[in-house]
């Protein structure tokens, strides 16, 4: 298993950050990595996701939502063709801090093809860093009452 992750401190409440993160249609206006995401945020349901990793081709996939804990965690599992070939477990976790919210974006990859995809892991890591920087900008630009 290989894991990539990125953490960012955001000067806004977990509730506000959660609102930005779960406004799925809004991603297109601020998120350089997850450029399109739609579907019900309900465990067991499928999403339609389009990512544009830096230095790599855009990819669309339909992961299954695995966890939704309001203001704390959003997670999904994507698979290539069949389980065990190339699986990606994506997770956002939000933690309240003294100054706002710490957000961790991570993905754990498993399966037979993971070892053959080091470029994908590098591009995904960079994508998470860009996503977190954009999430910070977006969440911190809102009205002061929303923080």
N, C-alpha and C positions, 0 to 999 in steps of 0.2 A: 504494500500500500504506500502511496505517495500523497503527501498533503501540502497544499500551498495555502498561505493565509496572509492577511494584512489587517492591521489594527489602526484605528484612528480615534482621537479624542475630539468630541464635538461639543461646543458650548451651546447646548440646547438640551431640553429634557428628553428622556427616553420616549415619552408620549409624542413629542413633536417629531423626533427622528423616526419613530415608528410610522407616523402619519405620512412622512415623505417617502419612506421605504415601501410602504404598502399601497401608495397611490400608483398602481400599476400603469395606467395610461400616462402618468406624469414622467415616467422614466425617459421617454423619448426626448423630453425637453432638457434633461440635465445629465443623464447617465451615458458616458462614452463607451461603456463596456456592455451592459445589458440595455441594448437600444430599443427593444420591444419585449414586453411581457404582458400576458393577459391570461385570464382564467380565474376560477374561484380559489381563494386562499383557504381551502378546506382540506384537512388530511384525507388522503385517498383520491383526491381529484387531480386532474392533469392541467398543467400550464402550457402555454405556447410561449417559448422563449427564443429570442434572437440575441446572440452575443457577437461582438466585434472585437476580438482580441487584438491588441496592438501587434502589428507585424504579421498577422495571420488572416486567413479568409473568414468572413462572417459565417456563422453556423446557426442553424435553427434546430431546436429539439423540443420534445414534449415530456418534461419530467413530471414525476408524481410528487405532490406535496406530502411531506412526512411529518412536519411539525409546525404548528402555529400557536405560539404562546404570546398573547398580546403584550406589546411593549418590551418583549424579552427575546423571542426567538422565531425565526422563519427558516424552514429547511425543506429541501426537495432532493429527490434522487432521479438522476438521468441515466439512461442505459443506451449503449450502442447495440442495436439489433436484438441481443438476448443477454440475460443475466450472466455475469462472469467474464464477459468479453472485454468490456470497457465501461465501468460504472463510475459515476461521479456523484458523491453525496455533498451537496452544497448547503452551507449553513451561515446565517447571519445571527449573531448574538449581540444583544444590547445590555449594557450594565450601567446602572446609575453611578455617577461619581460625584465628588464635591462640586466640580465645575460643570457638570452636564452628563454626558453619556460616552462610554467607551464602546465602540462598535468593532466587532471581529467578523470579517468575511473570510470564510475558509471553504476549501473543497478537498475532500479525500477521494483519491482515485484508486480503484482496484480493478483487477481483471487481467487476463492474459496479454492484452495489448498495451498496458500501461508502460512497461519497460521500453517499448518501441516508440514512445511519444515524448521525449524530453523537451522538444520544442514547444509542444502544446502546454506543458507544465510551466515553462518560462513565460509564454505569452499570457497564460491565465494569471500567473503571479502579477505580472505588470498590469493586466486588466483590473485585478482587485485593487491595486494601489491607486489606479486612476479612478475607479468607482468610488473608493473611500474618500479621496480628495474632493471629488465632485459632490458626494453626499454631504460632506462637511460644509462646502460652500453653500449648497442649496438649503440645508437645515439652518445655517447661521444667518442667512439673508432674510429669513421670514420676519414678520412683525415681532417686536420685543415681547408682546403679550403671549406669543406662541412658545417662547423658550421656557 
